[in-house]
Amino acid sequence: MKTVSLKDYAEQKRVSYEAVRQQVIRYKKELGNHIIRDGRQQFLDEEAVAFLDEKRQKKIRMNKLKL
């Protein structure tokens, strides 16, 4: 199973680390065991990445519709 740190995920998506951290907190229940902690560092597995990508795309589409 491939994992990515929150910092690396934020860099890949060109968003702030804080935005990703808040998104993980917001969807903590849905993400469940897909967040891996190693000490203080958190990692996302492939399913968590797909879930957050989907949520981010939905939000982008909603914002475009409002314009």
Secondary structure as UniProt FT lines:
FT   STRAND          3..5
FT   HELIX           6..13
FT   HELIX           17..26
FT   HELIX           28..31
FT   HELIX           32..34
FT   STRAND          35..38
FT   TURN            39..40
FT   STRAND          41..45
FT   HELIX           46..66
//
